[in-house]
Every structure is written in C-alpha cells, then in structure tokens.
Amino acid sequence: MTSYSVSEASSVICKRDQKAYGNGNSTSASLDPFKIATDSPKYAHFYYGVRIVTGSEKFAGTPDTDIYVSLVGSKACTGKMKIVSGWFSTGISAQYYDDLLVESSADLGEVLVVIIGNPANWVVSAGSAWFVDFVDVHDLQRKTKQEFPCYHWIEDGDEISFTEKTMTLKDVKNNPVLCRQREQQLEYQKARYKWEPFEDLALPSGIDVKVKKLPSDEQFGAKGFDFLSTALASKGTVMFKAAFTEIKSLANYEESATTLGAPAFSSFEFARWTRDEEFGRQILNGVNPVVIEKCTQLPPNFPVAANLIEESLVRELSLEDEMKVMDGITCQPGWYCAAPICLLYVNKKKQLIPIAIQLKQKPGSDNPIFYPTDNWADWLLAKLYYQSASTQARNKLICDGGSIDKTFAIGGEGRKQLMRIGGKAYSIHWTNIERSVKIWKAIEDFVTDILNEFYASDEDVKGDSELQNWANDIYTNGFPGHQGSKQGHEFPNTIASKAQLVELCTLIIFTGSAQHAAVNFGQHEMYSYSPNAPPGLRLPPPTIKGKADMQTLLDTLPDKNSAALAVAISHMLSQFSGDELYFGNFPAERFTEAKAQNLIARFRKALDEIDGHIKERNAQLDVPYIYLLPSRIPNSITI
C-alpha cells in the first residue's frame, strides 16, 4: 500500500452490516441513514462509519475474503482493514452496500483519501473484479459526512485510491497527502495504459494491450457478449442459406440482403440503387462521406469531355469532386479493384448526381471516362466499381486475418497499403456534415460549461501540469509516423487556453459519439445488398465501352459466399447493445455536484431539441436520415 506522511493508528472494523439498495444506480442521498454505533465506546478511541456501495453492473460483487479498506486522514491513517473476516463470511454482492464501523486509536482528522484493495487470491477468486460506486465516510465524533466517488473496477491484485468529490487541483497542490495520492494514481494508470505504435502504417498509436487483457474499466460488458453472439448467429444464418443458393439474377442478392431482416432503407427496392440520384445521396449520407471535396477545376488526370456532360449540367456549374487514391493497391487473387475519380453535380432539385466516372488514375486509351449518356450497363458498371472502391476504403481499419480480409477485395496486404496512404493525411479536423453542426455546438456548449467549473482562466489551464503532460504525451507518442514529416499531425504539445481545451474535448467527444454513429450504423443499409456497394469485384475494370450487359454485371459482382458474409458483417456492425447508453445518458454519477448535474440536464435538453428537429425534417424526406438522431447515438464507441 502507498505510504503517506501521516502516522498509522491501530484500527479495526468492529461491526459490519449489508443491505440491498434495489435496481439501478444509487446515490448517497437515496440510501438509508448510517445507523451502526458502538455499544460501549472505548476511552480515547475514535469511531468512523464507512459505507461502501457496490455497483449494479453484472458480476460487480466479489467473493474474495481478503479485500480491505483504509482511510488516510490529515492527522493519521488506519492501515489495511479487512472488510470480510473469516472463510464463512458473506462476500461483497452487487447492488448492496456494506456499512462498517471503524474503531481507531487516534483521531484521523479530515479524511482525505480512501483506499480499497483486492489482493490476488487464486484459491478463492482468481480474476475476480469488484466494481465500487462510491464510499461515504462518517466522522461520528464531529457528526460530518464525506462522499468519495469511485466508479471503477478494482481488479484481482489491484489497489485503488480516491479522494472526496469536492476536491480540486488547487486542494491537491497544497496538501502533501493528496499530492502523494495523485502521484500514485498516475503511476498506476501509466502502467496499465501503454502505447503501441503503428509507425509502419502511418497511423496514430493505440493501447498496447489485447482485448481480453483490457482493464475491466474498458471492457464492454454486455456489449461484448451481444457483439459476439450477434456475429456468430448472423454469420451462421447467412452462410447456411448461401450454401443452398445459386446466383442466377439480381433477385438472389435481394434474398441474401434480407436474410437477417430488411435494413432501414432498402437500396434494391424499385431498383433505387441504379439511379444517379441514389448514388449521390449515398455519397452524402452514407457511411463514407469524408472524402468528398468541392473543386473549382478538374484534375489534370481526369480529362472529362465537356460536350459529353452538357446534358447533365442544367444550370450554372457548381462542381464537387470525390476522390480516393487506390492506384497500386494489392487485391486478393481473383478480385479486382478500381482507383476511380467521380465528378458530381448539384442539379436544380439540389440533388447530387454523378456526371462522369474514370476507373483508374492515369488517363489513356484503355481508361475511358463513363457518362450517364453511355450504354446503361456501362454506366451502371462504372458506378458499381466506384462504390466498391469506396467500400474498400471504408473498411480499411479492421484487424488482420478477420472477416474483412476474407470478404473484401483488397485483403490484408491491400488494406495495409491503403492505411499507409490514408494515414499520412491524418488530421484532427472533423467533417462538417450539415446534420452534425448542431450536435457539435451542443457538445461544445456543454464542455465549455463543465470546464468553466474547473478552470477560471487560461492561466489555470497552462498551470495544470497533468493536462500539459497529457497533451505532450499524445503529441510525442501518439503520432510516431508523423514526427519530422511535412504531413504532420495537428495535435498540440501544449494547451495554452480554455478555448483550445474546449475545442480538443469537443473534438474527442464528437468523434467518439456522433461521427462514429454517422459512419457506422448505416452499414447494413449500404452493404447488405452487394450490387449497391460490392465488397469486391470478380472482373477487372472495363477498358472499352459498349460491351457490358446484364450477364457482365452478374459475372462482375461478388460470389454468393462473399455476398453473404457482407450481409453478416454489416448487420453485426450496425447493431446496438441491449444495455446501450445513448448520448447524454451517463452510466453513473461521474459529476455529483448539483451545478454539474444541472449542466448535464441542460445538455440533454439541447439534444432532445435537436432530435425533434431532425425528426421534423425527416418527415419531409423520401429517405429519412436517422443516424445522427441523438436518441440513436451511443455515448461512445463500443466496438
């Protein structure tokens, strides 16, 4: 146990009582008053009531009989006190609180730190973790009560310390006990979370830990079980059906797409996927909107013939160009990729439509540009190659040897090549999607309000050494592939103002919630019907026009097993967990102060208003956009 600068008093737990608090999260105010008292108090001894509240999460309790608690005060500390005494005593149960009467030979003074330990005990409970919500400490002499929020898993072999909920950075700086506690906790966290660089892929670093060894605080709980069970069930169902299916027409792809239930919007109904308007809608509202740019002149490697697009340009030109460089990307044997360039136009109906597609980057006689005026099969085939290329780019971040590598054309090596290309251009800027602007503003207002409670000025931000060390750590270790590069990252090595801190916090929250929801949960809609967004194509991009027909399309589209896997994967990735927590609904009382609770309530109200506005607008659309409804955005990435 961490040593502190105060003397240790002889202390014991002389009484213990357990009581259930019912379903859901508890608060200090919602529980019964602490009533345990000593029958015959000893002279010159001091008594404290300690209430430890165990969370309501699954398996939050522990049968371990060696768990202990310690109180560190301004005058003295208790040392380790075993909570459970004896082999036949009751362990710690989820949704229960334990009331302990502590007898100490010395006055502890103001209690500053609570320590809880869960020693490794392979005989009783190897691997058993314990989730503690909070601890209340009652000074029975002074008739005072202090609240110590925890909300962490204490794993087998771990010890965790935490301070009173009203503690501030200034309090820590002026108190040697609190300084020592903070130092110990930072050392503990640094040992748990280490960097794993991805320099060869030019990507930001990650956590050096395998999923099964993640700290319990980072495990997904029910989400992990739901994800695995959904994956196994989805894959089994579609592959079983695929075994008895032969691809003879597009109708067979429709049957495969609906094996796990119809998506929110079916691209194959009424042949929507073949229409230019639907192609443009999916570029704007689909799962890969981040590569579209406005352009004022055509790139030199895209020699569009002006006379062949005049029919599409129905008013003064407003050009938009979507590009994703895939030239030279390795495809798996038997699969083919394109490196397309697509020219898009906003028509009078404010619809984004394609007006020219080139399937390779280098112009030439074997690389024709396709137009809406071409043979219907040629034009549809060009759009199909574009969508397939977009699908490869969208799924570049899936792990080695997984289903993506087996399903998508670029495979593992091609995926890494694409990551190197995309990673070099990594930027922290977020994509300004129309529907996300109000969500960003709501997050920004909430972050500003919360940070104002803790930082009064820019000088407070500059003087927060922990915050500055965090920024420098990310700047130095988070982007190793960019150090000394012209294409550097934009994360700062210091945070100079409250405004800059607000921007960074808003960006992190937005990326892990709204932006992830926008690009993740529409995958079943996009990918379940393979002709709409093929995971791979079986024929090389056409080099001449006028030869394609329906049979060419069927020969080009993925085989039945790849199509079935695309259905299973997209369905699995688009599912919510049974215990999902949606935006603004926090799992525990992370901020217990009344002012913070009011700010959270105001944040939720703002999100509700945005939700209503989007629903009103959706009622006017042919295809409602549901993926940025705050009521459908999880609090954070859980996959």
LINSULUR-V348263 format. One record per backbone hydrogen bond with DSSP energy under -1.0 kcal/mol. NH is the residue of the N-H (numbers start at 0). CO is the residue of the C=O. E is the energy in kcal/mol with one decimal. If there is no record, write none. Layout:
{{NH & CO & E} {NH & CO & E}}
This chain:
{{8 & 76 & -3.3} {11 & 102 & -2.2} {13 & 100 & -2.5} {14 & 100 & -1.0} {16 & 98 & -2.3} {18 & 96 & -1.9} {20 & 94 & -2.2} {44 & 41 & -1.5} {45 & 103 & -3.0} {47 & 101 & -2.2} {48 & 137 & -2.6} {49 & 99 & -2.9} {50 & 135 & -2.8} {51 & 97 & -2.5} {52 & 133 & -2.6} {53 & 95 & -2.4} {54 & 130 & -2.3} {59 & 56 & -1.6} {61 & 91 & -1.3} {67 & 116 & -1.8} {68 & 80 & -2.0} {69 & 114 & -2.3} {71 & 112 & -2.8} {72 & 75 & -2.5} {73 & 109 & -1.3} {74 & 107 & -2.7} {75 & 107 & -1.2} {76 & 6 & -2.3} {77 & 70 & -2.3} {80 & 68 & -1.7} {82 & 66 & -2.2} {88 & 85 & -1.4} {91 & 61 & -2.9} {94 & 54 & -1.9} {96 & 18 & -2.7} {97 & 51 & -2.6} {98 & 16 & -3.4} {99 & 49 & -3.0} {100 & 14 & -2.3} {101 & 47 & -3.3} {102 & 11 & -2.9} {103 & 45 & -3.0} {104 & 9 & -2.0} {111 & 71 & -2.9} {112 & 71 & -2.0} {113 & 161 & -2.5} {114 & 69 & -2.8} {115 & 159 & -2.6} {116 & 67 & -2.2} {117 & 157 & -3.1} {124 & 120 & -2.3} {127 & 124 & -2.5} {129 & 153 & -1.8} {130 & 59 & -2.3} {131 & 151 & -2.0} {132 & 52 & -2.7} {134 & 147 & -2.2} {135 & 50 & -2.4} {136 & 145 & -2.6} {137 & 48 & -3.6} {138 & 143 & -2.0} {139 & 46 & -1.4} {142 & 138 & -1.6} {143 & 138 & -1.3} {145 & 136 & -2.4} {147 & 134 & -2.8} {149 & 132 & -2.5} {150 & 131 & -1.1} {150 & 132 & -1.1} {151 & 131 & -1.2} {153 & 129 & -3.4} {156 & 117 & -4.1} {157 & 154 & -2.5} {159 & 115 & -2.6} {161 & 113 & -2.2} {164 & 146 & -2.4} {166 & 163 & -1.8} {171 & 167 & -1.8} {172 & 168 & -2.3} {173 & 169 & -1.4} {174 & 171 & -1.5} {178 & 174 & -2.4} {179 & 175 & -2.2} {180 & 176 & -2.2} {181 & 177 & -2.5} {182 & 178 & -2.4} {183 & 179 & -2.4} {184 & 180 & -2.2} {185 & 181 & -2.2} {186 & 182 & -2.2} {187 & 183 & -2.1} {188 & 184 & -2.4} {189 & 185 & -2.5} {190 & 186 & -1.7} {191 & 187 & -1.2} {192 & 188 & -2.4} {195 & 205 & -2.6} {200 & 197 & -1.2} {201 & 198 & -1.1} {202 & 197 & -1.6} {204 & 477 & -2.8} {205 & 195 & -2.4} {207 & 193 & -3.4} {208 & 206 & -2.0} {212 & 209 & -1.5} {213 & 210 & -1.5} {217 & 214 & -2.2} {222 & 219 & -1.9} {224 & 220 & -1.4} {225 & 221 & -3.0} {226 & 222 & -2.9} {227 & 223 & -2.3} {228 & 224 & -2.7} {229 & 225 & -2.6} {230 & 226 & -2.4} {231 & 227 & -2.5} {232 & 228 & -2.4} {233 & 229 & -2.9} {234 & 230 & -2.5} {235 & 231 & -2.3} {236 & 232 & -2.3} {237 & 233 & -2.3} {238 & 234 & -2.3} {239 & 235 & -1.8} {240 & 236 & -1.9} {241 & 237 & -2.4} {242 & 238 & -1.5} {243 & 240 & -1.2} {244 & 241 & -1.7} {251 & 248 & -1.3} {253 & 249 & -1.5} {254 & 250 & -2.1} {255 & 251 & -1.8} {256 & 252 & -2.3} {257 & 253 & -1.3} {258 & 255 & -1.3} {260 & 257 & -1.6} {270 & 267 & -2.1} {271 & 268 & -1.6} {272 & 266 & -2.0} {273 & 270 & -1.5} {274 & 271 & -1.9} {278 & 274 & -1.9} {279 & 275 & -2.3} {280 & 276 & -2.2} {281 & 277 & -2.3} {282 & 278 & -1.3} {283 & 279 & -1.8} {284 & 280 & -3.3} {285 & 281 & -1.5} {292 & 320 & -1.7} {301 & 298 & -1.8} {303 & 301 & -2.2} {307 & 304 & -1.3} {308 & 305 & -1.2} {311 & 308 & -1.0} {312 & 308 & -1.4} {313 & 311 & -1.2} {319 & 343 & -1.8} {320 & 292 & -2.8} {321 & 341 & -1.8} {322 & 290 & -1.0} {328 & 325 & -2.0} {331 & 408 & -3.3} {334 & 331 & -2.2} {335 & 536 & -2.5} {338 & 358 & -2.4} {340 & 357 & -2.8} {341 & 321 & -1.7} {342 & 355 & -3.0} {343 & 319 & -2.7} {344 & 352 & -2.6} {346 & 350 & -2.4} {349 & 346 & -2.1} {352 & 344 & -2.6} {354 & 342 & -3.1} {355 & 342 & -1.2} {356 & 369 & -2.0} {357 & 340 & -2.6} {366 & 363 & -1.7} {369 & 356 & -3.2} {373 & 370 & -2.1} {378 & 374 & -2.4} {379 & 375 & -2.3} {380 & 376 & -2.4} {381 & 377 & -2.1} {382 & 378 & -2.0} {383 & 379 & -2.0} {384 & 380 & -2.1} {385 & 381 & -2.0} {386 & 382 & -2.6} {387 & 383 & -2.1} {388 & 384 & -2.2} {389 & 385 & -2.3} {390 & 386 & -2.0} {391 & 387 & -2.1} {392 & 388 & -2.1} {393 & 389 & -2.3} {394 & 390 & -1.5} {395 & 392 & -1.2} {401 & 398 & -1.4} {405 & 401 & -1.2} {406 & 402 & -1.6} {407 & 403 & -3.1} {408 & 534 & -2.3} {413 & 409 & -1.4} {414 & 410 & -1.7} {415 & 411 & -1.8} {416 & 412 & -2.1} {417 & 413 & -2.3} {418 & 414 & -2.2} {419 & 415 & -2.1} {420 & 416 & -1.8} {421 & 417 & -2.9} {422 & 418 & -3.2} {423 & 419 & -1.2} {425 & 422 & -1.8} {432 & 430 & -2.0} {435 & 432 & -1.6} {436 & 433 & -1.1} {439 & 435 & -2.9} {440 & 436 & -2.3} {441 & 437 & -2.3} {442 & 438 & -2.4} {443 & 439 & -2.8} {444 & 440 & -2.5} {445 & 441 & -2.1} {446 & 442 & -3.1} {447 & 443 & -2.4} {448 & 444 & -2.4} {449 & 445 & -2.5} {450 & 446 & -2.9} {451 & 447 & -2.0} {452 & 449 & -1.1} {453 & 450 & -1.2} {454 & 450 & -2.8} {460 & 456 & -1.2} {461 & 457 & -2.6} {462 & 458 & -2.2} {463 & 460 & -1.2} {464 & 462 & -1.3} {467 & 463 & -2.3} {468 & 464 & -2.4} {469 & 465 & -2.1} {470 & 466 & -2.2} {471 & 467 & -2.3} {472 & 468 & -2.3} {473 & 469 & -2.1} {474 & 470 & -2.5} {475 & 471 & -2.5} {476 & 472 & -3.0} {477 & 473 & -1.8} {481 & 478 & -1.7} {484 & 481 & -2.2} {487 & 485 & -1.1} {500 & 496 & -1.9} {501 & 497 & -2.8} {502 & 498 & -2.1} {503 & 499 & -2.2} {504 & 500 & -2.6} {505 & 501 & -2.6} {506 & 502 & -2.4} {507 & 503 & -2.4} {508 & 504 & -2.4} {509 & 505 & -2.9} {510 & 506 & -2.6} {511 & 507 & -1.9} {514 & 509 & -2.4} {516 & 512 & -2.3} {517 & 513 & -2.3} {518 & 514 & -1.6} {519 & 515 & -1.3} {520 & 516 & -1.5} {522 & 519 & -1.6} {525 & 521 & -2.0} {526 & 522 & -3.3} {527 & 523 & -1.5} {531 & 528 & -1.9} {537 & 555 & -3.1} {552 & 548 & -1.8} {553 & 549 & -2.2} {554 & 550 & -2.5} {555 & 551 & -1.6} {556 & 552 & -2.2} {562 & 558 & -2.4} {563 & 559 & -2.3} {564 & 560 & -2.4} {565 & 561 & -2.1} {566 & 562 & -1.6} {567 & 563 & -2.2} {568 & 564 & -3.0} {569 & 565 & -2.3} {570 & 566 & -2.2} {571 & 567 & -2.4} {572 & 568 & -2.5} {574 & 571 & -1.1} {579 & 576 & -1.4} {582 & 632 & -2.9} {584 & 581 & -2.5} {589 & 587 & -2.4} {596 & 592 & -2.4} {597 & 593 & -2.1} {598 & 594 & -1.8} {599 & 595 & -2.2} {600 & 596 & -2.2} {601 & 597 & -2.1} {602 & 598 & -2.1} {603 & 599 & -2.5} {604 & 600 & -2.0} {605 & 601 & -2.1} {606 & 602 & -2.2} {607 & 603 & -2.4} {608 & 604 & -2.0} {609 & 605 & -1.9} {610 & 606 & -2.5} {611 & 607 & -2.2} {612 & 608 & -2.1} {613 & 609 & -2.5} {614 & 610 & -2.1} {615 & 611 & -2.1} {616 & 612 & -2.2} {617 & 613 & -2.8} {618 & 614 & -1.5} {619 & 616 & -1.7} {620 & 617 & -1.6} {628 & 625 & -1.4} {631 & 628 & -3.0} {632 & 629 & -1.1} {634 & 580 & -2.7}}
